[in-house]
Amino acid sequence: MFVTDRSAMNEPRVSRFSVAERVIHWLVALSFLYVALTGLAIWSPRLYWLAAVFGGGFTVRAWHPWAGLLFVVFFTAMFRNWRRQMRLDRDDRRWLRLSHRYAVHDFAGLPEAGRFNAGQKSLFWMQAIFGLLLIASGIVIWWPAVMPRLLREIAVLIHPTAAVISIGGIILHIYMGTAAVPGSFRGMIQGWVTPGWAASHHPKWYREHVGSTGTTRSPSR
């Protein structure tokens, strides 16, 4: 619902994400960050200096796979919460064909976005797919002694490739959620956005959740 913040000149707010959604999102983000940085330290000698930040080479090698499993647990929780809302429909496919307009803030002709736009949905499914590749290949690398040679060789190729693509996707996600679309980050930190932001970036969702009486339903859990 709309709430009033007296300390912010009575700025109206629209609830964007619940506390549970935000907690899960940040657990996914932090676990991914740890896995990504420790993985880069193991993968490249040029980046081995990162190991010192996380307790040294032995610590990094010991905790990297466990942190990967933790990431899978957190992402699974997020996947269960959002999988239905992340389904791509006809409007989303059209949005993707015109996504270059969104990148330059030209919204003319773009289908209206719901709670998540097609770019966010695509990233969600991309991370889910590459997350599966990472965990599957990571398990093979974790226990090489009991794995067939061919499987080990495939895993050694798939694991860093999937990791680099996933890291690239997250970098794009961070950019879009901060510099490219101001106001998005506040939604995931404080759980609310302004009515103007909601109507501009997610108009379909805004109309569905905000009625003429000035109220909105709580975010889906």
Secondary structure by P-SEA (a helix, b strand, c coil): cccccccccbbbbbbcccaaaaaaaaaaaaaaaaaaaaaaaacccccaaaaaaaccaaaaaacaaaaaaaaaaaaaaaaaaccccccccaaaaaaaaacccccccccccccccccccaaaaaaaaaaaaaaaaaaaaaaaaaccccccaaaaaaaaaaaaaaaaaaaaaaaaaaaaacccccaaaaaaacccccaaaaaaccaaaaaaccccccccccccc
